[in-house]
Amino acid sequence: MNTHAGQLKHWYHEPWPWLLMAGPAAVIVAGVITTYLAVVTNDGLVADDYYKRGLAINQTLSRDAVARQLGHRARIAFAPDFGRVEVILQSGTVVSGPLILRLAHPGRPALDRALPLTSRNEKTYASAFPALTPGRWQVTLEDAARTWRLVGDVLVPGHGVLELAAR
């Protein structure tokens, strides 16, 4: 190497090569992270039997109509601190058989819960209430034979009372 004032530096001492390599390096890191997330997580949003589910919508809507004809309404009191949920059914007819409270998380079907409700009297039902992931949950109250249903939404966490009526 020469010792004069215009001495050449090695390439790795210059800022420009590093600046030019930073963009592609960031893209490679982002690609690796994206690939990892795509392989490890399951979004669960696409159903294999989407056509059959589409055909079943009319049957589901008829359950709402049956609940409306029977005059079903419900008041659901969530008490997560006590691990209980209580349902007070207001109906024009007597409901026979057990009821089921379904809690569905949109987009994450692995978190869905079905709670069988035990009857305290002819209008009041109760069940243990599991710990739920925070967010919006779809609540469905139905009879065991699945002839009618009441649907609503609840936000978790929170102590709340949910009023359900047939749509």
C-alpha positions in Angstrom: 0.0 0.0 0.0 1.1 3.5 -0.7 1.5 6.0 2.1 0.4 9.1 0.2 -2.7 11.2 1.0 -4.9 9.6 -1.7 -4.6 6.2 -0.2 -7.3 3.7 -1.4 -9.6 2.1 1.2 -10.8 -1.5 1.1 -14.4 -1.8 -0.1 -15.8 -2.8 3.3 -14.6 0.5 4.8 -16.9 2.4 2.4 -20.5 3.1 3.4 -22.1 2.7 -0.1 -21.7 -1.1 -0.5 -23.3 -1.6 3.0 -26.1 0.7 2.1 -26.8 -1.1 -1.2 -26.7 -4.5 0.6 -29.1 -3.4 3.4 -32.2 -3.5 1.2 -31.8 -7.1 -0.1 -30.8 -8.2 3.4 -34.0 -6.8 4.9 -36.0 -8.5 2.2 -34.4 -11.9 3.0 -35.0 -11.5 6.7 -38.7 -10.5 6.1 -39.1 -13.5 3.8 -37.7 -15.9 6.4 -40.1 -14.5 9.0 -43.1 -14.6 6.7 -42.3 -18.3 5.8 -42.0 -19.2 9.4 -45.3 -17.6 10.3 -47.0 -19.3 7.3 -45.7 -22.7 8.3 -46.3 -22.5 12.1 -49.7 -20.8 12.3 -53.0 -22.0 11.0 -55.6 -19.4 10.2 -58.4 -21.9 9.9 -60.5 -19.6 7.7 -61.0 -21.7 4.7 -63.4 -24.7 4.9 -63.0 -27.8 2.8 -66.8 -28.2 2.5 -67.7 -24.6 1.8 -70.4 -25.6 -0.7 -72.2 -27.9 1.8 -72.0 -25.1 4.4 -73.5 -22.7 2.0 -76.4 -25.1 1.4 -77.0 -25.4 5.1 -77.5 -21.7 5.6 -81.2 -22.0 4.7 -81.7 -24.7 7.4 -79.9 -22.5 9.9 -82.1 -19.5 9.1 -85.2 -21.6 9.5 -84.1 -22.2 13.1 -84.3 -18.5 13.7 -87.8 -18.4 12.4 -88.9 -21.2 14.7 -87.4 -19.3 17.7 -89.4 -16.2 16.6 -92.6 -18.2 16.2 -92.2 -19.7 19.7 -91.5 -16.3 21.2 -88.1 -17.2 22.6 -85.9 -14.5 24.3 -83.1 -15.0 26.7 -81.0 -13.0 29.1 -77.5 -14.4 29.6 -75.4 -13.2 32.6 -71.7 -13.9 32.3 -69.7 -14.0 35.6 -66.2 -15.1 34.5 -64.8 -14.3 38.0 -67.1 -16.9 39.5 -66.7 -19.3 36.6 -70.5 -19.4 35.9 -72.9 -18.3 33.2 -76.7 -18.1 33.9 -79.4 -18.1 31.3 -83.0 -16.9 31.9 -85.2 -18.1 29.1 -88.3 -16.0 28.4 -90.6 -18.0 26.2 -94.2 -18.2 25.2 -94.0 -22.0 25.3 -92.5 -24.5 27.7 -89.0 -25.7 26.6 -88.4 -29.4 27.1 -85.0 -30.9 27.2 -81.5 -29.5 27.8 -80.1 -26.3 26.3 -76.7 -25.7 24.8 -74.8 -22.4 24.9 -72.2 -22.2 22.1 -69.4 -19.7 22.2 -67.6 -19.3 18.8 -64.5 -17.3 18.2 -64.5 -15.8 14.6 -61.5 -17.0 12.7 -60.2 -19.4 15.4 -62.5 -22.5 15.5 -60.1 -24.3 17.8 -61.2 -22.0 20.6 -64.9 -22.7 20.2 -66.8 -24.0 23.2 -70.2 -25.8 23.7 -71.5 -25.5 27.2 -74.4 -27.8 28.2 -76.8 -25.9 30.5 -78.4 -27.5 33.5 -81.9 -26.5 34.5 -82.4 -24.9 37.8 -86.1 -24.4 37.1 -88.2 -24.2 34.0 -86.9 -20.8 33.1 -83.3 -20.6 34.5 -80.3 -22.6 33.3 -76.6 -22.4 34.3 -73.2 -23.8 33.4 -69.6 -23.5 34.3 -68.0 -20.7 32.3 -64.5 -21.4 31.0 -61.7 -18.8 30.6 -62.0 -17.3 27.2 -59.5 -15.5 25.0 -60.1 -11.7 24.9 -62.1 -10.5 21.9 -65.5 -10.7 20.2 -67.4 -14.0 20.6 -70.5 -15.2 18.8 -73.0 -16.6 21.3 -75.7 -19.2 20.2 -78.3 -20.6 22.5 -80.2 -23.6 21.2 -82.0 -26.7 22.2 -80.3 -30.1 22.1 -82.3 -31.2 19.0 -81.2 -28.0 17.2 -84.7 -27.0 16.2 -84.4 -23.3 17.2 -81.6 -20.9 18.1 -80.9 -17.4 19.5 -77.8 -15.6 18.4 -75.8 -12.6 19.6 -72.3 -11.3 20.3 -70.4 -10.6 23.5 -67.0 -8.9 24.2 -64.5 -10.7 26.5 -63.3 -9.6 29.0 -66.1 -8.0 30.8 -68.9 -8.7 33.1 -71.9 -8.5 31.0 -75.5 -9.3 30.4 -76.5 -10.2 26.9 -80.1 -10.0 25.7 -80.9 -12.5 22.9 -84.0 -12.4 20.6 -84.8 -14.2 17.4 -83.5 -12.4 14.3 
